[in-house]
Every structure is written in structure tokens, then in C-alpha cells.
Amino acid sequence: MVDLKRLETEGKNPASANIDELSPLEMMQVIHAEDQKAVDAVTPLLPKIAETAEEIARRMRLGGRLIYCGAGTSGRLGVLDAVECPPTYGTPPSLVQGIIAGGANAMFRAKEGAEDDESLGEADLSDLAVAERDTVVGLSASGRTPYVVGAIRCAKQRGAFAVAVACASDSPIAALADVDLTALTGAEVVTGSTRMKAGTAQKMILNMLSTGAMIRLGKVYGNLMVDVSATNEKLRERALRIVMEVSGRDRETCAAALHAASGRAKPAILIAVGKCTKEKAERLLRKTDGQLAAALSIIQEEK
């Protein structure tokens, strides 16, 4: 049985004790002021978040995956971060994955009881054949969700790199994991509603972990998503603008380069700059481990 009185996330927040008596604007001011505390709670974690993102990228270079696991709001945040990686960074869906207690249907309808079984977390990780090169990030506001405890325990048994993202101190998942990313966000505006400050802090941490890893893998040049998957009109236009900005070439030249590169911005940039073939552009990217800056340097040296 969980002793809710001992969890910071379950405490009663004095700042919102009479929120039901406030005007709508006053309500929003209280919520906004509390949300700012989520940012403050993440700040001390930045060095560890940076180290973790670097380790995730290192393991990905070796063929590893990033796997988020959680229940309820925490699980949904992991799935959200995972599904955004393929369109943003051109990654295969298997590279960053999110699993949630209760399965895919739990994304849309709460299955609260699904989180209470450690064996389900262990089974879901086992089904993914988690191995040493993988990173498993366990997400739980309380840090005590049995499903996540089971998943982290399984990850450790299989030699994976285990990371705990929690919002309460001295939690079981933090004790099990290799890295403890606990953001102490405190009591919620609505008591126990951890989709609020705790969810905000977890979302910030996940943003940094995945974005940092992708940048280290060369999927960002400057601040441009040069591996974007141009799968709709908006993204095709974005890809074209990226090629134009980096290459300095006109729209017609860049559109032709993108066509030659099958819609992929990174090789299209090399084609536009070096007037080379798609095959050469892809060869240069393989040679430089996907680092566009290094590939552009080779192109410039050859000119």
C-alpha cells in the first residue's frame, strides 16, 4: 500500500487552497505561478540530463534504442515524445519507442489498474527484447508505479542503461536506475493531479533527452532539422527552405536537388552545394557518420 502522505506530489498546496473561490484570471495566475516551479525543479538536473543524452546517443550509434515506459500521464508523455521523432528526425519507428501500461488503448482511455502489476512492466520490456545497447527511461511522478518498477528492474537485469524520471524523493525507480532524474515539483494545484506540474517537468526532461541525442547524432545542423521526413505539404516546404538556407542556392536548384535526393534534405544540400550525384552525397554522409558539417567540408575541399 502506498502511503500518499509521504509523497510530495500528493501534498496539499497552500497556494491553491481556495482556488475554487477565485476569479478565472486569479485561477490562471495561481496555475501559471506553480507551473514556473516545474522549470525551477528541472534546472538542477541539467548536468545529469546532458550526460544522459550523450549516453543515449552513444548507444544509438552502436545500434541501441531509446525506450520510454510509464503509466497514465507519464506513459502518454513517453509515447508522445517517441512518435514525434520519426517525422522530425527521419528516424525509424523502432529507434525511439514508448510503451504504456495497459497497451495502446491506454493512450486514449485511462486504465488505472494496469499500472499496479510489476510483472506487466517486466513482460512488456521482455517482449521488446531489451538488450545492453538500449536505454530504458522509466517515467513515474511518484517514482513508485509498480509497472515502471518492473520495467526498470527488467532493463537492469538485461544490462540496459536505465534512467528514472520521477517527481518524488527516495523513490524505488530512482534506487534501481543508473541515473536518477528526479524533479521535485512539489504539491499540485489540484491535489494529486500530477498531469500538471509533474507532467510539465517530465515533458521538459524528455524533450531534452531526445533532442540532445538527435543533435549529437547529427540530425540537426545549426538549429535546422536536416533529417526531417517530408511526408506532407508543410514538411516538404520546410525541407525545401532548409536546403535553400544551408546551401545558399535558389529555389529551383534546391527543388531539383530534393527531387534527386528522394525528398531528403541532408543529401539534397550536398547535391545543391557540390553539384554531385545522390550516390556521392549518401556516400559522404556514410563516411562522416551522418554529420552534415563534416560532409560539407569535404565537398568544399574538393571544389
N, C-alpha and C positions, 0 to 999 in steps of 0.2 A: 504493500500500500504506500502510495506517495504522500509524504507529509507536505501538503501545499503551503503550510505556514512557513516552511523553511526556504521556499523558492522566492527569489527576488521578483520574478515575473508574475507572481501570484499575489503580491502585496497590494495594499490599498493605497492609492496615490492621493496625498492630501491636496495636490494642486487641482484635482478634478472632483473633489468630494461633493461639490454642489453643482456639477456641470449641468444637471437636468434643470436647474433654475436659471441658467444663464441665457442671454440672448444668443441668436445664431452666430453673430460676429464674435461674441465673447467665447463661445464654444470653440470656434475655429482658432482663436488666438491661443487658447489653452492647448489644443491639439498640436498646433504648429510649434509652440514653445517646447513641448515634450518631444516632438519629432527631432528637434535640433539636438536633443540629448543622445539620440541614436548616432548621429555623426560624431559627437564627442566620445562616445563609447568605443567607436572603431579606431579613432586616432592612435591610441597607444599600441594597437596591433599592427600598424603599418610595416615595421621591420619584419615581423614574422609572416605577414601576408606576402611581402616581396620575396622572401626566401622560399615560401611555399610555391608561389607562381613559377619561380625559376626551377624548382624541383619537378613540378608538373611538366614544364617544357622539356626538361632533360629526359624524363621518362617517355614523353611522347616521341622524342627523336629516336628512341630505342624501340618504338612500336607500342608503347603503353597507351592506356586510355584514362580519361577522367570520368569518374562515375559518382554522381550525386545520389544520396539516398536519404529519405526523410518521410515524415507522415504529415498529413494535413497541410497547413500553410507552408511549413518548411519544405515538405516534399514537392509541393507545387512550384515553389521558387526554384528548386533544383531543376525540375523539368523545364521550366521557362528558360532558364539560362542555357540548358543543353540544346533545346530546339532552335535557339537563335544563332547558334554557332555555324551550322551549315550555310545559311544564306549570307551571313555576314563575312565569314572567313573561308568559304569554299571547302569546308571540312566534310569528310564522310560522316553520316549519322552515327556511326559506331564509335567515333573518336571521343565525343563528349555525350554521355548518356545520363538520364535522370530516371530513377526508379522511386516509386511512391507506394507506401503501404496500402494495400487494397487494390493495386493494379491500376491500369489506365483509366478505368471508370471513376476512380477516386479523384481524378483531376476536376471532375465536374459535379460530383455529389459526394459530400462528406461520408467517409466510412470510418467513424471514430474508433470502433472496436478493433480495426485491423492493425492498429499500432501497438497493441498490447502483447504481442507474441514475438519473443526473440527469435524463435525458430523460423518465422516467416522472413525476417531480415536475413538470416543465415542462408535460407533456401534461395532467396532472390539473388544474392551475391554468388552463390554456387552455380546457379543457372547461367550466369554471365561468365563463368569460368575465369573469375578474377585471378590474376597472377602477379608475380613480383614486379613487373614493369608498370602496373596500373596504379592509379591514385584513387582512393575512395574517400569522399568527403561526406561525413555524417552530419545531418542537419537536424537540430532539435533545440527549440527555445529553452526547454527545461534541462536539456542535456541528459534526460533520464528515459526517453521514449524507448521501450523495450525493443521495438522493431529496429531502431537505429543502433542500439547497443549490440544486438545480434549481428547486424551487418558489419559494424566496426570490428567486432570480435572475429568474424569470419575473414575479413580483409587482413587482419593481423596474422591469423593462422596461415593464410596463403602467402604471406610475405609482401603484400601490397603496402604502399605508403598510405597511412591512414591519417585523416585530418578531421578534427572535431570543430564544428561551428555551433556554438551554444550561446545562451544569454543568461545563464545562472552559474554561480560559482560552485567549485568542487563537484563537478558532475561526473557520472560514470563514463560517458563517452570521452570526456577530456582525459580521464585517467587511463583509458585504453589506447588513445590515439598517439601517433608520433608527434603531432603538432596540435596544440590547443589554441584555437582562435575563439575565445570566449569574450563576447562584447557585453559588458554589464549595463544593460539599458534601463534596469530598474522597473518599478511598478508601472503598469499601463494606465492610460486614461480611463478606459473601461476595464475594470479589474479582471485580470486573466486573459484579456483579448490580445494574445501575442501575435496576431496578424498585424498589429500596429507597430510600436517601436521595435520590438524584437524582429519582426518581419522586415522592417526597413533596414536594420543593421545587417541582417543576414543577406539581403539583396545586395547591399553595398559590397560586402565581402566577396560574394560570388562574382559580381561584376569585375572586381579587381583580379580575382584569381584567373578567370577565363581570359579576360582581356590582356592581362600581363603575360600569360603563357602564349597567347597568339602573337603578341608583339614580338616576344623572344623567338618565336618560330619563323619570323619574317613575313607574317601575314598583314603587317601594317608598314607602310612606307611614309615617313613624315607622320601625318595623322590620317592617312588615307587607307581605306580597306581595299588594298590592291588584289586581294583574292576573292572579292565579292562574287557571288553567284548571280549572274544576270538572268534571273528567271521570270521577271515581269518588266513591264514598260518602265516603271520608275527605276528599277535596278539596272536596266540596260542603259538608261540615260546617265545614271550615276557612274557606271563603268566607263562610258564614253568620256564624261567630264574628267574622270580620274586619269585616263590615258592622255587627254589633251593637256591637263595641268602638269603632269610629270614629264611628258615628252616635249612639250612646247610646240607641238605640231598643230596644224589646222584641223578643223572638224572632219573634213573629207578624208584626209590622210589617216586620222585616228579611227574613223569608222571602218575604213578598209583594213586597217591593221587588226581591229577587233574581229572583223569577219574572218580574216585569215587565221586568227587565234581561237576560232570557235567560241567567241564571246568572252574569253578570259582576259582580264585586264593586264595581268602581270606580263605574260608573253607578248601581248599586244604592244605594251610600252617598249619592249626591246625591239620588236619589229618596226615600230614607228621611228625610233631613235637610230637604230643601226641598219635599217633597210635590209633586214635579214629574213630568212625563212622561219616559219613556225618551228621546224625541226631544230634549227640552230638556237632559237630562243629557248626552247624547252631543254635543250642540252646544256645551255649556260645556267639555267635555273637548277638543273640537277647538280651541276658542278659546284654551284655556290650554296647548295642546301636550301634553295628557295629564297635566298637573300637578294632582293632586287638591287640594293645599293651595290653589292659586290658584282652582280651581273652587269649592271650599267657601267661600272668602272672598266670591266673587260671590253665592253663594246666601245667605250670612248678611247681606250688604248689602241684598239685596232683601227680606228679611223685615221 
